[in-house]
């Protein structure tokens, strides 16, 4: 099982590093590249650089609130 855990950890690290590198290049370096350069075809428009993280954060906060609410509701039921 240890080998499987290491493989999953490596895969998650690789995916996280890839997303971080892509986003950093998209947000920090791409604005300084000419808009007619071929590299722009591999990236979404700049507006999505803000919308995607905001949407992900709101979604995460929503599910966190649902989880906390369910835990509070279940712990309230157990009390006599």
mmJSON file of the N, C-alpha and C atoms, coordinates in Angstrom:
{"data_MODEL":{"atom_site":{
"group_PDB":["ATOM","ATOM","ATOM","ATOM","ATOM","ATOM","ATOM","ATOM","ATOM","ATOM","ATOM","ATOM","ATOM","ATOM","ATOM","ATOM","ATOM","ATOM","ATOM","ATOM","ATOM","ATOM","ATOM","ATOM","ATOM","ATOM","ATOM","ATOM","ATOM","ATOM","ATOM","ATOM","ATOM","ATOM","ATOM","ATOM","ATOM","ATOM","ATOM","ATOM","ATOM","ATOM","ATOM","ATOM","ATOM","ATOM","ATOM","ATOM","ATOM","ATOM","ATOM","ATOM","ATOM","ATOM","ATOM","ATOM","ATOM","ATOM","ATOM","ATOM","ATOM","ATOM","ATOM","ATOM","ATOM","ATOM","ATOM","ATOM","ATOM","ATOM","ATOM","ATOM","ATOM","ATOM","ATOM","ATOM","ATOM","ATOM","ATOM","ATOM","ATOM","ATOM","ATOM","ATOM","ATOM","ATOM","ATOM","ATOM","ATOM","ATOM","ATOM","ATOM","ATOM","ATOM","ATOM","ATOM","ATOM","ATOM","ATOM","ATOM","ATOM","ATOM","ATOM","ATOM","ATOM","ATOM","ATOM","ATOM","ATOM","ATOM","ATOM","ATOM","ATOM","ATOM","ATOM","ATOM","ATOM","ATOM","ATOM","ATOM","ATOM","ATOM","ATOM","ATOM","ATOM","ATOM","ATOM","ATOM","ATOM","ATOM","ATOM","ATOM","ATOM","ATOM","ATOM","ATOM","ATOM","ATOM","ATOM","ATOM","ATOM","ATOM","ATOM","ATOM","ATOM","ATOM","ATOM","ATOM","ATOM","ATOM","ATOM","ATOM","ATOM","ATOM","ATOM","ATOM","ATOM","ATOM","ATOM","ATOM","ATOM","ATOM","ATOM","ATOM","ATOM","ATOM","ATOM","ATOM","ATOM","ATOM","ATOM","ATOM","ATOM","ATOM","ATOM","ATOM","ATOM","ATOM","ATOM","ATOM","ATOM","ATOM","ATOM","ATOM","ATOM","ATOM","ATOM","ATOM","ATOM","ATOM","ATOM","ATOM","ATOM","ATOM","ATOM","ATOM","ATOM","ATOM","ATOM","ATOM","ATOM","ATOM","ATOM","ATOM","ATOM","ATOM","ATOM","ATOM","ATOM","ATOM","ATOM","ATOM","ATOM","ATOM","ATOM","ATOM","ATOM","ATOM","ATOM","ATOM","ATOM","ATOM","ATOM","ATOM","ATOM","ATOM","ATOM","ATOM","ATOM","ATOM","ATOM","ATOM","ATOM","ATOM","ATOM","ATOM","ATOM","ATOM","ATOM","ATOM"],
"id":[1,2,3,4,5,6,7,8,9,10,11,12,13,14,15,16,17,18,19,20,21,22,23,24,25,26,27,28,29,30,31,32,33,34,35,36,37,38,39,40,41,42,43,44,45,46,47,48,49,50,51,52,53,54,55,56,57,58,59,60,61,62,63,64,65,66,67,68,69,70,71,72,73,74,75,76,77,78,79,80,81,82,83,84,85,86,87,88,89,90,91,92,93,94,95,96,97,98,99,100,101,102,103,104,105,106,107,108,109,110,111,112,113,114,115,116,117,118,119,120,121,122,123,124,125,126,127,128,129,130,131,132,133,134,135,136,137,138,139,140,141,142,143,144,145,146,147,148,149,150,151,152,153,154,155,156,157,158,159,160,161,162,163,164,165,166,167,168,169,170,171,172,173,174,175,176,177,178,179,180,181,182,183,184,185,186,187,188,189,190,191,192,193,194,195,196,197,198,199,200,201,202,203,204,205,206,207,208,209,210,211,212,213,214,215,216,217,218,219,220,221,222,223,224,225,226,227,228,229,230,231,232,233,234,235,236,237,238,239,240],
"type_symbol":["N","C","C","N","C","C","N","C","C","N","C","C","N","C","C","N","C","C","N","C","C","N","C","C","N","C","C","N","C","C","N","C","C","N","C","C","N","C","C","N","C","C","N","C","C","N","C","C","N","C","C","N","C","C","N","C","C","N","C","C","N","C","C","N","C","C","N","C","C","N","C","C","N","C","C","N","C","C","N","C","C","N","C","C","N","C","C","N","C","C","N","C","C","N","C","C","N","C","C","N","C","C","N","C","C","N","C","C","N","C","C","N","C","C","N","C","C","N","C","C","N","C","C","N","C","C","N","C","C","N","C","C","N","C","C","N","C","C","N","C","C","N","C","C","N","C","C","N","C","C","N","C","C","N","C","C","N","C","C","N","C","C","N","C","C","N","C","C","N","C","C","N","C","C","N","C","C","N","C","C","N","C","C","N","C","C","N","C","C","N","C","C","N","C","C","N","C","C","N","C","C","N","C","C","N","C","C","N","C","C","N","C","C","N","C","C","N","C","C","N","C","C","N","C","C","N","C","C","N","C","C","N","C","C","N","C","C","N","C","C"],
"label_atom_id":["N","CA","C","N","CA","C","N","CA","C","N","CA","C","N","CA","C","N","CA","C","N","CA","C","N","CA","C","N","CA","C","N","CA","C","N","CA","C","N","CA","C","N","CA","C","N","CA","C","N","CA","C","N","CA","C","N","CA","C","N","CA","C","N","CA","C","N","CA","C","N","CA","C","N","CA","C","N","CA","C","N","CA","C","N","CA","C","N","CA","C","N","CA","C","N","CA","C","N","CA","C","N","CA","C","N","CA","C","N","CA","C","N","CA","C","N","CA","C","N","CA","C","N","CA","C","N","CA","C","N","CA","C","N","CA","C","N","CA","C","N","CA","C","N","CA","C","N","CA","C","N","CA","C","N","CA","C","N","CA","C","N","CA","C","N","CA","C","N","CA","C","N","CA","C","N","CA","C","N","CA","C","N","CA","C","N","CA","C","N","CA","C","N","CA","C","N","CA","C","N","CA","C","N","CA","C","N","CA","C","N","CA","C","N","CA","C","N","CA","C","N","CA","C","N","CA","C","N","CA","C","N","CA","C","N","CA","C","N","CA","C","N","CA","C","N","CA","C","N","CA","C","N","CA","C","N","CA","C","N","CA","C","N","CA","C","N","CA","C","N","CA","C","N","CA","C","N","CA","C"],
"label_alt_id":[null,null,null,null,null,null,null,null,null,null,null,null,null,null,null,null,null,null,null,null,null,null,null,null,null,null,null,null,null,null,null,null,null,null,null,null,null,null,null,null,null,null,null,null,null,null,null,null,null,null,null,null,null,null,null,null,null,null,null,null,null,null,null,null,null,null,null,null,null,null,null,null,null,null,null,null,null,null,null,null,null,null,null,null,null,null,null,null,null,null,null,null,null,null,null,null,null,null,null,null,null,null,null,null,null,null,null,null,null,null,null,null,null,null,null,null,null,null,null,null,null,null,null,null,null,null,null,null,null,null,null,null,null,null,null,null,null,null,null,null,null,null,null,null,null,null,null,null,null,null,null,null,null,null,null,null,null,null,null,null,null,null,null,null,null,null,null,null,null,null,null,null,null,null,null,null,null,null,null,null,null,null,null,null,null,null,null,null,null,null,null,null,null,null,null,null,null,null,null,null,null,null,null,null,null,null,null,null,null,null,null,null,null,null,null,null,null,null,null,null,null,null,null,null,null,null,null,null,null,null,null,null,null,null,null,null,null,null,null,null],
"label_comp_id":["UNK","UNK","UNK","UNK","UNK","UNK","UNK","UNK","UNK","UNK","UNK","UNK","UNK","UNK","UNK","UNK","UNK","UNK","UNK","UNK","UNK","UNK","UNK","UNK","UNK","UNK","UNK","UNK","UNK","UNK","UNK","UNK","UNK","UNK","UNK","UNK","UNK","UNK","UNK","UNK","UNK","UNK","UNK","UNK","UNK","UNK","UNK","UNK","UNK","UNK","UNK","UNK","UNK","UNK","UNK","UNK","UNK","UNK","UNK","UNK","UNK","UNK","UNK","UNK","UNK","UNK","UNK","UNK","UNK","UNK","UNK","UNK","UNK","UNK","UNK","UNK","UNK","UNK","UNK","UNK","UNK","UNK","UNK","UNK","UNK","UNK","UNK","UNK","UNK","UNK","UNK","UNK","UNK","UNK","UNK","UNK","UNK","UNK","UNK","UNK","UNK","UNK","UNK","UNK","UNK","UNK","UNK","UNK","UNK","UNK","UNK","UNK","UNK","UNK","UNK","UNK","UNK","UNK","UNK","UNK","UNK","UNK","UNK","UNK","UNK","UNK","UNK","UNK","UNK","UNK","UNK","UNK","UNK","UNK","UNK","UNK","UNK","UNK","UNK","UNK","UNK","UNK","UNK","UNK","UNK","UNK","UNK","UNK","UNK","UNK","UNK","UNK","UNK","UNK","UNK","UNK","UNK","UNK","UNK","UNK","UNK","UNK","UNK","UNK","UNK","UNK","UNK","UNK","UNK","UNK","UNK","UNK","UNK","UNK","UNK","UNK","UNK","UNK","UNK","UNK","UNK","UNK","UNK","UNK","UNK","UNK","UNK","UNK","UNK","UNK","UNK","UNK","UNK","UNK","UNK","UNK","UNK","UNK","UNK","UNK","UNK","UNK","UNK","UNK","UNK","UNK","UNK","UNK","UNK","UNK","UNK","UNK","UNK","UNK","UNK","UNK","UNK","UNK","UNK","UNK","UNK","UNK","UNK","UNK","UNK","UNK","UNK","UNK","UNK","UNK","UNK","UNK","UNK","UNK","UNK","UNK","UNK","UNK","UNK","UNK"],
"label_asym_id":["A","A","A","A","A","A","A","A","A","A","A","A","A","A","A","A","A","A","A","A","A","A","A","A","A","A","A","A","A","A","A","A","A","A","A","A","A","A","A","A","A","A","A","A","A","A","A","A","A","A","A","A","A","A","A","A","A","A","A","A","A","A","A","A","A","A","A","A","A","A","A","A","A","A","A","A","A","A","A","A","A","A","A","A","A","A","A","A","A","A","A","A","A","A","A","A","A","A","A","A","A","A","A","A","A","A","A","A","A","A","A","A","A","A","A","A","A","A","A","A","A","A","A","A","A","A","A","A","A","A","A","A","A","A","A","A","A","A","A","A","A","A","A","A","A","A","A","A","A","A","A","A","A","A","A","A","A","A","A","A","A","A","A","A","A","A","A","A","A","A","A","A","A","A","A","A","A","A","A","A","A","A","A","A","A","A","A","A","A","A","A","A","A","A","A","A","A","A","A","A","A","A","A","A","A","A","A","A","A","A","A","A","A","A","A","A","A","A","A","A","A","A","A","A","A","A","A","A","A","A","A","A","A","A","A","A","A","A","A","A"],
"label_entity_id":["1","1","1","1","1","1","1","1","1","1","1","1","1","1","1","1","1","1","1","1","1","1","1","1","1","1","1","1","1","1","1","1","1","1","1","1","1","1","1","1","1","1","1","1","1","1","1","1","1","1","1","1","1","1","1","1","1","1","1","1","1","1","1","1","1","1","1","1","1","1","1","1","1","1","1","1","1","1","1","1","1","1","1","1","1","1","1","1","1","1","1","1","1","1","1","1","1","1","1","1","1","1","1","1","1","1","1","1","1","1","1","1","1","1","1","1","1","1","1","1","1","1","1","1","1","1","1","1","1","1","1","1","1","1","1","1","1","1","1","1","1","1","1","1","1","1","1","1","1","1","1","1","1","1","1","1","1","1","1","1","1","1","1","1","1","1","1","1","1","1","1","1","1","1","1","1","1","1","1","1","1","1","1","1","1","1","1","1","1","1","1","1","1","1","1","1","1","1","1","1","1","1","1","1","1","1","1","1","1","1","1","1","1","1","1","1","1","1","1","1","1","1","1","1","1","1","1","1","1","1","1","1","1","1","1","1","1","1","1","1"],
"label_seq_id":[1,1,1,2,2,2,3,3,3,4,4,4,5,5,5,6,6,6,7,7,7,8,8,8,9,9,9,10,10,10,11,11,11,12,12,12,13,13,13,14,14,14,15,15,15,16,16,16,17,17,17,18,18,18,19,19,19,20,20,20,21,21,21,22,22,22,23,23,23,24,24,24,25,25,25,26,26,26,27,27,27,28,28,28,29,29,29,30,30,30,31,31,31,32,32,32,33,33,33,34,34,34,35,35,35,36,36,36,37,37,37,38,38,38,39,39,39,40,40,40,41,41,41,42,42,42,43,43,43,44,44,44,45,45,45,46,46,46,47,47,47,48,48,48,49,49,49,50,50,50,51,51,51,52,52,52,53,53,53,54,54,54,55,55,55,56,56,56,57,57,57,58,58,58,59,59,59,60,60,60,61,61,61,62,62,62,63,63,63,64,64,64,65,65,65,66,66,66,67,67,67,68,68,68,69,69,69,70,70,70,71,71,71,72,72,72,73,73,73,74,74,74,75,75,75,76,76,76,77,77,77,78,78,78,79,79,79,80,80,80],
"pdbx_PDB_ins_code":[null,null,null,null,null,null,null,null,null,null,null,null,null,null,null,null,null,null,null,null,null,null,null,null,null,null,null,null,null,null,null,null,null,null,null,null,null,null,null,null,null,null,null,null,null,null,null,null,null,null,null,null,null,null,null,null,null,null,null,null,null,null,null,null,null,null,null,null,null,null,null,null,null,null,null,null,null,null,null,null,null,null,null,null,null,null,null,null,null,null,null,null,null,null,null,null,null,null,null,null,null,null,null,null,null,null,null,null,null,null,null,null,null,null,null,null,null,null,null,null,null,null,null,null,null,null,null,null,null,null,null,null,null,null,null,null,null,null,null,null,null,null,null,null,null,null,null,null,null,null,null,null,null,null,null,null,null,null,null,null,null,null,null,null,null,null,null,null,null,null,null,null,null,null,null,null,null,null,null,null,null,null,null,null,null,null,null,null,null,null,null,null,null,null,null,null,null,null,null,null,null,null,null,null,null,null,null,null,null,null,null,null,null,null,null,null,null,null,null,null,null,null,null,null,null,null,null,null,null,null,null,null,null,null,null,null,null,null,null,null],
"Cartn_x":[0.829,0.0,0.863,2.042,2.9,3.294,3.524,3.89,2.73,1.525,0.354,0.175,0.408,0.3,1.337,2.529,3.591,3.247,2.672,2.307,1.202,0.224,-0.857,-0.312,0.556,1.161,1.975,2.746,3.525,2.614,1.541,0.602,-0.075,-0.503,-1.135,-0.144,1.091,2.115,2.382,2.462,2.691,1.541,0.312,-0.858,-0.886,-0.622,-0.624,0.455,1.635,2.73,2.427,1.79,1.42,0.39,-0.618,-1.647,-1.039,-0.177,0.474,1.333,2.096,2.947,2.113,1.054,0.175,-0.459,-1.015,-1.693,-0.713,0.475,1.476,1.898,2.144,2.501,1.368,0.137,-1.045,-1.244,-1.067,-1.387,-0.213,1.006,2.15,2.914,3.145,4.001,3.216,2.061,1.307,0.892,0.571,0.207,1.334,2.57,3.69,4.051,3.337,3.575,2.591,3.04,2.167,0.906,-0.221,-1.5,-1.633,-0.83,-0.909,0.085,0.78,1.727,0.961,1.534,0.835,0.572,1.319,1.168,-0.197,-0.838,-2.136,-3.239,-3.039,-4.085,-4.197,-3.209,-3.22,-3.819,-4.243,-4.76,-6.135,-6.931,-8.233,-8.034,-9.087,-8.974,-8.654,-8.06,-7.593,-8.714,-9.949,-11.052,-11.233,-10.97,-11.127,-10.057,-8.967,-7.915,-8.425,-9.435,-10.048,-11.31,-12.111,-13.392,-13.255,-12.302,-12.161,-11.776,-10.747,-10.45,-11.566,-12.262,-13.372,-14.491,-14.821,-15.861,-15.46,-14.21,-13.726,-13.779,-13.405,-13.441,-14.855,-15.779,-17.174,-17.761,-17.442,-17.933,-17.375,-16.082,-15.465,-16.099,-16.321,-16.953,-18.381,-19.103,-20.469,-20.48,-19.63,-19.599,-19.084,-18.174,-17.702,-18.831,-19.624,-20.767,-21.805,-22.061,-22.993,-22.481,-21.183,-20.596,-20.711,-20.362,-20.443,-21.893,-22.812,-24.226,-24.717,-24.29,-24.699,-24.117,-22.863,-22.249,-22.971,-23.297,-24.014,-25.4,-26.07,-27.414,-27.371,-26.401,-26.293,-25.893,-25.015,-24.62,-25.761,-26.616,-27.783,-28.799,-28.913,-29.852,-29.461,-28.159,-27.677,-27.933,-28.045,-28.272,-29.712,-29.914,-31.288,-32.121],
"Cartn_y":[-1.205,0.0,1.255,1.145,2.316,2.817,1.881,2.261,2.979,2.519,3.164,4.572,4.728,6.046,7.008,6.506,7.342,7.743,6.805,7.092,8.15,8.02,9.005,10.357,10.382,11.636,12.294,11.482,12.014,12.572,11.841,12.295,13.608,13.698,14.933,16.1,15.838,16.89,17.349,16.41,16.746,17.565,17.171,17.909,19.315,19.436,20.746,21.657,21.112,21.891,22.313,21.433,21.768,22.895,22.801,23.852,25.171,25.134,26.348,26.985,26.172,26.69,27.285,26.594,27.084,28.412,28.47,29.684,30.843,30.57,31.626,32.177,31.306,31.758,32.558,32.093,32.733,34.137,34.291,35.554,36.533,36.043,36.94,37.196,36.173,36.332,36.665,36.041,36.209,37.648,38.493,39.874,40.652,40.222,40.922,40.372,39.344,38.754,39.394,39.651,40.25,39.417,40.098,39.393,38.542,38.779,37.96,36.794,36.597,35.49,34.167,33.089,31.802,31.209,31.605,31.026,31.352,32.412,32.818,31.806,30.976,30.004,28.889,28.749,27.708,28.178,29.419,29.966,30.581,30.558,31.219,32.729,33.502,34.956,35.34,36.506,36.964,37.069,37.315,37.447,36.175,35.048,33.775,33.552,34.289,34.161,34.595,35.445,35.866,35.059,34.809,34.141,32.698,31.961,30.551,30.4,31.102,30.965,31.477,32.529,33.039,32.009,31.433,30.4,29.186,28.774,27.631,27.941,29.148,29.532,29.588,30.147,30.224,28.826,27.957,26.584,25.846,26.019,25.39,25.899,27.196,27.777,27.256,27.111,26.584,25.174,24.297,22.926,22.833,23.712,23.744,24.135,25.116,25.525,24.412,23.71,22.582,21.494,21.195,20.167,20.562,21.789,22.244,22.225,22.627,22.586,21.178,20.233,18.837,18.283,18.609,18.141,18.749,20.021,20.661,20.059,19.776,19.202,17.801,16.986,15.632,15.635,16.546,16.588,17.108,17.925,18.416,17.307,16.381,15.281,14.31,14.115,13.135,13.558,14.855,15.333,15.041,14.552,14.248,15.452],
"Cartn_z":[0.0,0.0,0.0,0.556,0.63,-0.755,-1.671,-3.034,-3.726,-3.493,-4.087,-3.524,-2.221,-1.6,-2.167,-2.386,-2.964,-4.394,-5.145,-6.534,-6.588,-5.715,-5.664,-5.232,-4.252,-3.81,-4.91,-5.644,-6.756,-7.844,-8.161,-9.186,-8.775,-7.525,-7.052,-7.046,-6.673,-6.709,-8.131,-9.057,-10.456,-11.032,-10.736,-11.23,-10.63,-9.336,-8.69,-9.261,-9.459,-10.031,-11.464,-12.231,-13.607,-13.65,-12.791,-12.748,-12.293,-11.292,-10.804,-11.898,-12.613,-13.684,-14.806,-15.226,-16.285,-15.886,-14.662,-14.205,-14.06,-13.527,-13.372,-14.724,-15.677,-17.017,-17.636,-17.446,-18.014,-17.454,-16.142,-15.486,-15.487,-15.31,-15.124,-16.418,-17.207,-18.384,-19.64,-19.838,-21.079,-21.395,-20.415,-20.762,-21.452,-21.29,-21.913,-23.293,-23.733,-25.053,-26.033,-27.252,-28.268,-28.452,-28.651,-28.739,-29.997,-31.013,-32.222,-32.212,-31.108,-30.989,-30.883,-31.427,-31.469,-30.086,-29.079,-27.745,-27.123,-27.573,-27.02,-27.328,-28.335,-28.67,-27.628,-26.755,-25.73,-24.408,-24.339,-23.09,-23.306,-22.247,-22.269,-22.191,-22.489,-22.322,-20.881,-20.694,-19.383,-18.349,-18.774,-17.821,-16.999,-17.616,-16.917,-15.855,-15.92,-14.904,-13.535,-13.515,-12.255,-11.982,-13.01,-12.81,-12.334,-12.865,-12.485,-11.011,-10.495,-9.059,-8.147,-8.558,-7.745,-7.693,-8.836,-8.881,-8.047,-8.152,-7.368,-5.874,-5.487,-4.08,-3.531,-4.3,-3.85,-3.736,-4.689,-4.649,-3.437,-3.179,-2.011,-0.718,-0.621,0.566,0.745,-0.367,-0.316,0.251,-0.278,0.203,1.634,2.016,3.398,4.342,3.956,4.787,4.885,3.782,3.799,4.747,4.68,5.548,7.021,7.336,8.731,9.203,8.348,8.708,8.973,8.15,8.36,9.66,9.954,11.199,12.401,12.337,13.443,13.606,12.499,12.557,13.159,12.753,13.277,14.748,15.153,16.566,17.432,16.882,17.605,17.807,16.861,16.973,18.074,18.306,19.273,20.704,20.957,22.32,22.74,23.998,24.454,24.768],
"occupancy":[1.0,1.0,1.0,1.0,1.0,1.0,1.0,1.0,1.0,1.0,1.0,1.0,1.0,1.0,1.0,1.0,1.0,1.0,1.0,1.0,1.0,1.0,1.0,1.0,1.0,1.0,1.0,1.0,1.0,1.0,1.0,1.0,1.0,1.0,1.0,1.0,1.0,1.0,1.0,1.0,1.0,1.0,1.0,1.0,1.0,1.0,1.0,1.0,1.0,1.0,1.0,1.0,1.0,1.0,1.0,1.0,1.0,1.0,1.0,1.0,1.0,1.0,1.0,1.0,1.0,1.0,1.0,1.0,1.0,1.0,1.0,1.0,1.0,1.0,1.0,1.0,1.0,1.0,1.0,1.0,1.0,1.0,1.0,1.0,1.0,1.0,1.0,1.0,1.0,1.0,1.0,1.0,1.0,1.0,1.0,1.0,1.0,1.0,1.0,1.0,1.0,1.0,1.0,1.0,1.0,1.0,1.0,1.0,1.0,1.0,1.0,1.0,1.0,1.0,1.0,1.0,1.0,1.0,1.0,1.0,1.0,1.0,1.0,1.0,1.0,1.0,1.0,1.0,1.0,1.0,1.0,1.0,1.0,1.0,1.0,1.0,1.0,1.0,1.0,1.0,1.0,1.0,1.0,1.0,1.0,1.0,1.0,1.0,1.0,1.0,1.0,1.0,1.0,1.0,1.0,1.0,1.0,1.0,1.0,1.0,1.0,1.0,1.0,1.0,1.0,1.0,1.0,1.0,1.0,1.0,1.0,1.0,1.0,1.0,1.0,1.0,1.0,1.0,1.0,1.0,1.0,1.0,1.0,1.0,1.0,1.0,1.0,1.0,1.0,1.0,1.0,1.0,1.0,1.0,1.0,1.0,1.0,1.0,1.0,1.0,1.0,1.0,1.0,1.0,1.0,1.0,1.0,1.0,1.0,1.0,1.0,1.0,1.0,1.0,1.0,1.0,1.0,1.0,1.0,1.0,1.0,1.0,1.0,1.0,1.0,1.0,1.0,1.0,1.0,1.0,1.0,1.0,1.0,1.0,1.0,1.0,1.0,1.0,1.0,1.0],
"B_iso_or_equiv":[0.0,0.0,0.0,0.0,0.0,0.0,0.0,0.0,0.0,0.0,0.0,0.0,0.0,0.0,0.0,0.0,0.0,0.0,0.0,0.0,0.0,0.0,0.0,0.0,0.0,0.0,0.0,0.0,0.0,0.0,0.0,0.0,0.0,0.0,0.0,0.0,0.0,0.0,0.0,0.0,0.0,0.0,0.0,0.0,0.0,0.0,0.0,0.0,0.0,0.0,0.0,0.0,0.0,0.0,0.0,0.0,0.0,0.0,0.0,0.0,0.0,0.0,0.0,0.0,0.0,0.0,0.0,0.0,0.0,0.0,0.0,0.0,0.0,0.0,0.0,0.0,0.0,0.0,0.0,0.0,0.0,0.0,0.0,0.0,0.0,0.0,0.0,0.0,0.0,0.0,0.0,0.0,0.0,0.0,0.0,0.0,0.0,0.0,0.0,0.0,0.0,0.0,0.0,0.0,0.0,0.0,0.0,0.0,0.0,0.0,0.0,0.0,0.0,0.0,0.0,0.0,0.0,0.0,0.0,0.0,0.0,0.0,0.0,0.0,0.0,0.0,0.0,0.0,0.0,0.0,0.0,0.0,0.0,0.0,0.0,0.0,0.0,0.0,0.0,0.0,0.0,0.0,0.0,0.0,0.0,0.0,0.0,0.0,0.0,0.0,0.0,0.0,0.0,0.0,0.0,0.0,0.0,0.0,0.0,0.0,0.0,0.0,0.0,0.0,0.0,0.0,0.0,0.0,0.0,0.0,0.0,0.0,0.0,0.0,0.0,0.0,0.0,0.0,0.0,0.0,0.0,0.0,0.0,0.0,0.0,0.0,0.0,0.0,0.0,0.0,0.0,0.0,0.0,0.0,0.0,0.0,0.0,0.0,0.0,0.0,0.0,0.0,0.0,0.0,0.0,0.0,0.0,0.0,0.0,0.0,0.0,0.0,0.0,0.0,0.0,0.0,0.0,0.0,0.0,0.0,0.0,0.0,0.0,0.0,0.0,0.0,0.0,0.0,0.0,0.0,0.0,0.0,0.0,0.0,0.0,0.0,0.0,0.0,0.0,0.0],
"pdbx_formal_charge":[null,null,null,null,null,null,null,null,null,null,null,null,null,null,null,null,null,null,null,null,null,null,null,null,null,null,null,null,null,null,null,null,null,null,null,null,null,null,null,null,null,null,null,null,null,null,null,null,null,null,null,null,null,null,null,null,null,null,null,null,null,null,null,null,null,null,null,null,null,null,null,null,null,null,null,null,null,null,null,null,null,null,null,null,null,null,null,null,null,null,null,null,null,null,null,null,null,null,null,null,null,null,null,null,null,null,null,null,null,null,null,null,null,null,null,null,null,null,null,null,null,null,null,null,null,null,null,null,null,null,null,null,null,null,null,null,null,null,null,null,null,null,null,null,null,null,null,null,null,null,null,null,null,null,null,null,null,null,null,null,null,null,null,null,null,null,null,null,null,null,null,null,null,null,null,null,null,null,null,null,null,null,null,null,null,null,null,null,null,null,null,null,null,null,null,null,null,null,null,null,null,null,null,null,null,null,null,null,null,null,null,null,null,null,null,null,null,null,null,null,null,null,null,null,null,null,null,null,null,null,null,null,null,null,null,null,null,null,null,null],
"auth_seq_id":[1,1,1,2,2,2,3,3,3,4,4,4,5,5,5,6,6,6,7,7,7,8,8,8,9,9,9,10,10,10,11,11,11,12,12,12,13,13,13,14,14,14,15,15,15,16,16,16,17,17,17,18,18,18,19,19,19,20,20,20,21,21,21,22,22,22,23,23,23,24,24,24,25,25,25,26,26,26,27,27,27,28,28,28,29,29,29,30,30,30,31,31,31,32,32,32,33,33,33,34,34,34,35,35,35,36,36,36,37,37,37,38,38,38,39,39,39,40,40,40,41,41,41,42,42,42,43,43,43,44,44,44,45,45,45,46,46,46,47,47,47,48,48,48,49,49,49,50,50,50,51,51,51,52,52,52,53,53,53,54,54,54,55,55,55,56,56,56,57,57,57,58,58,58,59,59,59,60,60,60,61,61,61,62,62,62,63,63,63,64,64,64,65,65,65,66,66,66,67,67,67,68,68,68,69,69,69,70,70,70,71,71,71,72,72,72,73,73,73,74,74,74,75,75,75,76,76,76,77,77,77,78,78,78,79,79,79,80,80,80],
"auth_comp_id":["UNK","UNK","UNK","UNK","UNK","UNK","UNK","UNK","UNK","UNK","UNK","UNK","UNK","UNK","UNK","UNK","UNK","UNK","UNK","UNK","UNK","UNK","UNK","UNK","UNK","UNK","UNK","UNK","UNK","UNK","UNK","UNK","UNK","UNK","UNK","UNK","UNK","UNK","UNK","UNK","UNK","UNK","UNK","UNK","UNK","UNK","UNK","UNK","UNK","UNK","UNK","UNK","UNK","UNK","UNK","UNK","UNK","UNK","UNK","UNK","UNK","UNK","UNK","UNK","UNK","UNK","UNK","UNK","UNK","UNK","UNK","UNK","UNK","UNK","UNK","UNK","UNK","UNK","UNK","UNK","UNK","UNK","UNK","UNK","UNK","UNK","UNK","UNK","UNK","UNK","UNK","UNK","UNK","UNK","UNK","UNK","UNK","UNK","UNK","UNK","UNK","UNK","UNK","UNK","UNK","UNK","UNK","UNK","UNK","UNK","UNK","UNK","UNK","UNK","UNK","UNK","UNK","UNK","UNK","UNK","UNK","UNK","UNK","UNK","UNK","UNK","UNK","UNK","UNK","UNK","UNK","UNK","UNK","UNK","UNK","UNK","UNK","UNK","UNK","UNK","UNK","UNK","UNK","UNK","UNK","UNK","UNK","UNK","UNK","UNK","UNK","UNK","UNK","UNK","UNK","UNK","UNK","UNK","UNK","UNK","UNK","UNK","UNK","UNK","UNK","UNK","UNK","UNK","UNK","UNK","UNK","UNK","UNK","UNK","UNK","UNK","UNK","UNK","UNK","UNK","UNK","UNK","UNK","UNK","UNK","UNK","UNK","UNK","UNK","UNK","UNK","UNK","UNK","UNK","UNK","UNK","UNK","UNK","UNK","UNK","UNK","UNK","UNK","UNK","UNK","UNK","UNK","UNK","UNK","UNK","UNK","UNK","UNK","UNK","UNK","UNK","UNK","UNK","UNK","UNK","UNK","UNK","UNK","UNK","UNK","UNK","UNK","UNK","UNK","UNK","UNK","UNK","UNK","UNK","UNK","UNK","UNK","UNK","UNK","UNK"],
"auth_asym_id":["A","A","A","A","A","A","A","A","A","A","A","A","A","A","A","A","A","A","A","A","A","A","A","A","A","A","A","A","A","A","A","A","A","A","A","A","A","A","A","A","A","A","A","A","A","A","A","A","A","A","A","A","A","A","A","A","A","A","A","A","A","A","A","A","A","A","A","A","A","A","A","A","A","A","A","A","A","A","A","A","A","A","A","A","A","A","A","A","A","A","A","A","A","A","A","A","A","A","A","A","A","A","A","A","A","A","A","A","A","A","A","A","A","A","A","A","A","A","A","A","A","A","A","A","A","A","A","A","A","A","A","A","A","A","A","A","A","A","A","A","A","A","A","A","A","A","A","A","A","A","A","A","A","A","A","A","A","A","A","A","A","A","A","A","A","A","A","A","A","A","A","A","A","A","A","A","A","A","A","A","A","A","A","A","A","A","A","A","A","A","A","A","A","A","A","A","A","A","A","A","A","A","A","A","A","A","A","A","A","A","A","A","A","A","A","A","A","A","A","A","A","A","A","A","A","A","A","A","A","A","A","A","A","A","A","A","A","A","A","A"],
"auth_atom_id":["N","CA","C","N","CA","C","N","CA","C","N","CA","C","N","CA","C","N","CA","C","N","CA","C","N","CA","C","N","CA","C","N","CA","C","N","CA","C","N","CA","C","N","CA","C","N","CA","C","N","CA","C","N","CA","C","N","CA","C","N","CA","C","N","CA","C","N","CA","C","N","CA","C","N","CA","C","N","CA","C","N","CA","C","N","CA","C","N","CA","C","N","CA","C","N","CA","C","N","CA","C","N","CA","C","N","CA","C","N","CA","C","N","CA","C","N","CA","C","N","CA","C","N","CA","C","N","CA","C","N","CA","C","N","CA","C","N","CA","C","N","CA","C","N","CA","C","N","CA","C","N","CA","C","N","CA","C","N","CA","C","N","CA","C","N","CA","C","N","CA","C","N","CA","C","N","CA","C","N","CA","C","N","CA","C","N","CA","C","N","CA","C","N","CA","C","N","CA","C","N","CA","C","N","CA","C","N","CA","C","N","CA","C","N","CA","C","N","CA","C","N","CA","C","N","CA","C","N","CA","C","N","CA","C","N","CA","C","N","CA","C","N","CA","C","N","CA","C","N","CA","C","N","CA","C","N","CA","C","N","CA","C","N","CA","C","N","CA","C","N","CA","C","N","CA","C","N","CA","C"],
"pdbx_PDB_model_num":[1,1,1,1,1,1,1,1,1,1,1,1,1,1,1,1,1,1,1,1,1,1,1,1,1,1,1,1,1,1,1,1,1,1,1,1,1,1,1,1,1,1,1,1,1,1,1,1,1,1,1,1,1,1,1,1,1,1,1,1,1,1,1,1,1,1,1,1,1,1,1,1,1,1,1,1,1,1,1,1,1,1,1,1,1,1,1,1,1,1,1,1,1,1,1,1,1,1,1,1,1,1,1,1,1,1,1,1,1,1,1,1,1,1,1,1,1,1,1,1,1,1,1,1,1,1,1,1,1,1,1,1,1,1,1,1,1,1,1,1,1,1,1,1,1,1,1,1,1,1,1,1,1,1,1,1,1,1,1,1,1,1,1,1,1,1,1,1,1,1,1,1,1,1,1,1,1,1,1,1,1,1,1,1,1,1,1,1,1,1,1,1,1,1,1,1,1,1,1,1,1,1,1,1,1,1,1,1,1,1,1,1,1,1,1,1,1,1,1,1,1,1,1,1,1,1,1,1,1,1,1,1,1,1,1,1,1,1,1,1]
}}}
